[in-house]
Amino acid sequence: MSLDIKGCGTALVTPFTKSGSLDVEALRRLVEFQLREGVDFLVPCGTTGETPTLEHEEYLGVIRVVVEEVAGKVPVIAGVGGNNTRKTAALAEEVAALGVQGILSVAPYYNKPTQEGLVQHFAAIAEATDLPVILYNVPGRTSSNIEPATLARLATIANIIGVKEASGSITQQMEVLASVPPGFKVLSGDDAFTFPLMALGGAGVVSVVSNEAPALVTRLTHLMLEGKIEESRKLHFELLPLFKATFIETNPIPV
């Protein structure tokens, strides 16, 4: 697949009105802010976007609004995940028609599948769409860890192009980077791990902090991509209070 994802992607929050309905105008303002501040791609309907609690029409509505507001300026990677393989594959087909450039698919939660089960789950989703697929590993949330060897197998599927890695383990992240083929995108799923992961060869971050400080997180990733390590390191420490404020422990749960 030809989607070159790198730098800073914002895992967009989903704004609501006080009555509990989707706040479309606030969402448009958020997207416009992100574009103005220079982010590289946007990720609506991830976990940060309240996907598990969105009604189906709300979910589709968020993606439609983001795609419309972005108007092709940056890639839109929609969150498409679940623990029902057939349902998730069907959702991938549905989302493709909305004009997104790729999907982000989280490991099945609660079911605690085997590593072979993970391969079969993600292979089925990839087969259901021509869109590039980025996997999302967050075992602290799902109780399901995509191990580096499993990820290496999945990386051989043509339209599985990367992973959002939020295992909370720098050792696992190193093993992932050593296991996947050149060009496979390894993105940090925790803001605080962005600098060390990119120093090891990661491509960027799917960021929560960039909802609030998109220009700063984008600059951090661009400095790393340009090899300006010392400048990026200083900015990393300047952003540390924001990282700490939004960081949720994601260390792997034994499965």
Secondary structure by P-SEA (a helix, b strand, c coil): cccccccbbbcbbbbbccccccaaaaaaaaaaaaaaaccccccccccccccccccaaaaaaaaaaaaaaacccbbbbbbbbcccaaaaaaaaaaaaaacccbbbbcccccccccaaaaaaaaaaaaaacccbbbbbbbcccccccccaaaaaaaaacccccccccccccaaaaaaaaacccccbbbbbccccaaaaaaaacccccccccccccaaaaaaaaaaaaacaaaaaaaaaaaaaaaaaacccccccccc
